[in-house]
Amino acid sequence: MLALTWPAFHALQAQSALAAADQENLIFLAEEEKMALDFYQAMENKWEAKVFSNIAEAEQRHLDKLTGLAASHGVSLPKSITAGKAGKFKNKALQQLYDELIASGSQSLENALRAGARIEETDISDLKKAFEAAANEDLRTTYQYLIDASGNHLRAFNKNLAAQGVAYQPTLLSQADFDAIVGAEGSGQGCQGKKAQAGKGKGCCQGKGKGEKKGQCCGGGGKGKVQQPMN
């Protein structure tokens, strides 16, 4: 019986093994999620804006999803992901980006929101490239989920900036792609802990942060009104 099942076992192992390029992409994307998580936590500590803490919670779930995916396919992740310090990354490009965004985001809440939007643009761009290159269905399903989630986050940052009278212009995505994302419906702009609903972002605003009033909604302009996502 063992002799009959052994070839099938090896075939199953071969199916679960990822190509080298897919492994590299998975490792990079996992560290990119950690970079986003670390940045949002730093900005929440700096500005006490719930938009950052809520998205940080989502980024932790996304990182957990990618680390679980890596484990299921036998991909070893670097310690910078599994046991690394906040703000420290193995990938030099991600380290440089994080350092630049921290320096900018620490100057003002507007800059921090702009940096958040830039992170989500970066995530979407990198995830789409990995999605198109991947043949493995597990990877493609996970990457599509994360693309949609980053779209929700980008909408949230765009609406927070708009509430402060800032018209955000994309830095990585084309204007057409950006307009399609921010104009799409999605969960991510409702109130956590209340009757959160999917929609075009007309939900409640956070009740914490500098210059904000508890329970205030982001229907128009005004500084300090920061909307919180739900994804």
SVG drawing of the C-alpha trace seen along z (x, -y; Angstrom):
<svg xmlns="http://www.w3.org/2000/svg" viewBox="-26 -73 45 75">
<polyline fill="none" stroke="black" stroke-width="0.4" points="0.0,0.0 2.9,-2.4 4.5,-1.7 1.3,-2.7 0.7,-5.9 4.3,-7.2 4.4,-8.5 1.1,-10.3 2.6,-11.8 5.5,-13.2 3.2,-14.5 1.2,-16.4 4.4,-17.9 5.4,-19.0 2.1,-20.7 2.4,-22.6 6.0,-23.8 6.2,-27.3 8.4,-28.5 11.5,-30.5 10.0,-33.8 6.7,-33.2 8.6,-32.5 10.6,-35.8 7.4,-37.7 5.7,-36.2 8.6,-37.1 8.7,-40.6 5.0,-41.2 5.0,-39.9 7.8,-42.3 5.9,-45.1 2.9,-44.4 5.0,-44.6 6.4,-47.9 2.9,-49.2 1.9,-47.8 4.9,-49.4 4.3,-52.8 0.6,-52.9 1.4,-52.0 4.0,-54.8 1.6,-57.3 -1.2,-56.3 1.3,-56.9 2.2,-60.3 -1.2,-61.7 -3.7,-59.6 -5.8,-59.2 -7.9,-56.1 -7.6,-55.8 -4.1,-54.5 -4.9,-52.2 -7.8,-50.7 -5.8,-50.1 -2.9,-48.8 -5.3,-46.1 -6.1,-45.2 -2.5,-45.1 -1.8,-42.7 -4.5,-40.4 -3.0,-40.7 0.5,-39.9 -0.9,-36.9 -2.5,-35.7 0.7,-35.9 2.8,-34.3 0.3,-31.5 0.4,-31.1 4.2,-30.9 4.1,-28.2 1.6,-26.2 4.0,-26.2 7.2,-25.6 8.5,-29.1 10.9,-30.4 10.4,-34.0 13.3,-36.2 13.5,-37.1 12.8,-40.7 9.2,-39.5 8.8,-36.8 10.6,-38.3 11.9,-41.7 11.9,-45.0 9.4,-47.7 10.9,-49.8 13.6,-47.3 13.6,-45.4 15.8,-43.1 14.9,-44.5 16.9,-47.8 14.3,-49.4 11.5,-48.9 13.8,-50.2 14.5,-53.3 10.8,-53.8 9.9,-53.4 12.5,-55.9 11.3,-58.4 7.7,-58.1 8.4,-58.2 10.3,-61.5 7.5,-63.0 4.6,-61.6 6.0,-62.9 5.8,-66.5 2.0,-66.8 -1.2,-64.8 -1.7,-65.7 1.7,-64.4 1.0,-61.2 -2.3,-60.7 -0.5,-61.3 2.2,-58.8 -0.5,-56.2 -2.1,-56.7 1.4,-56.3 1.8,-53.0 -1.5,-51.7 -0.7,-52.7 2.6,-50.9 0.9,-47.8 -1.6,-47.7 1.1,-48.1 3.3,-45.4 0.4,-43.0 -0.9,-43.3 2.5,-42.4 2.8,-39.4 -0.8,-38.4 -0.1,-38.5 3.1,-36.5 1.7,-33.8 0.4,-30.5 -0.5,-29.1 -4.2,-29.6 -3.6,-30.1 -1.3,-33.0 -3.6,-34.5 -6.6,-34.3 -4.7,-35.9 -3.2,-38.6 -6.6,-39.6 -8.0,-39.8 -5.2,-42.1 -5.5,-44.2 -9.2,-44.8 -8.3,-45.6 -5.6,-48.1 -8.2,-49.7 -10.4,-50.2 -7.6,-51.7 -6.7,-54.0 -10.3,-55.2 -10.2,-55.9 -7.0,-58.0 -8.3,-59.9 -11.5,-60.7 -9.6,-61.7 -7.5,-64.1 -10.5,-65.4 -12.1,-66.1 -9.2,-68.4 -9.6,-70.1 -6.7,-68.3 -7.1,-66.9 -4.8,-63.9 -3.0,-63.1 -1.7,-59.5 2.1,-59.1 2.3,-55.5 -1.0,-54.5 -2.3,-56.1 -5.0,-58.7 -7.5,-56.4 -6.7,-53.5 -6.8,-55.8 -10.1,-57.3 -11.6,-53.8 -10.5,-52.7 -11.6,-55.7 -14.9,-55.8 -15.7,-52.2 -17.9,-51.0 -16.3,-49.0 -16.2,-48.4 -13.6,-50.4 -15.2,-53.8 -17.8,-52.9 -17.6,-53.0 -16.1,-50.1 -18.1,-49.1 -21.2,-50.6 -23.5,-49.6 -20.8,-49.5 -22.0,-49.4 -20.3,-49.0 -20.7,-52.0 -18.9,-55.0 -17.4,-56.0 -20.2,-58.1 -20.0,-56.6 -19.0,-57.9 -15.7,-59.5 -13.4,-58.7 -13.8,-60.3 -10.2,-60.6 -7.3,-62.7 -6.0,-66.2 -8.5,-68.8 -11.4,-66.4 -14.8,-66.3 -16.1,-63.0 -18.9,-61.7 -18.3,-64.2 -18.8,-63.1 -16.8,-63.7 -19.4,-65.1 -17.4,-68.1 -14.2,-69.9 -12.5,-71.0 -9.3,-70.0 -8.9,-67.2 -11.9,-65.2 -10.4,-61.8 -12.5,-59.0 -11.8,-55.4 -11.8,-52.3 -13.2,-48.9 -11.3,-46.4"/>
</svg>
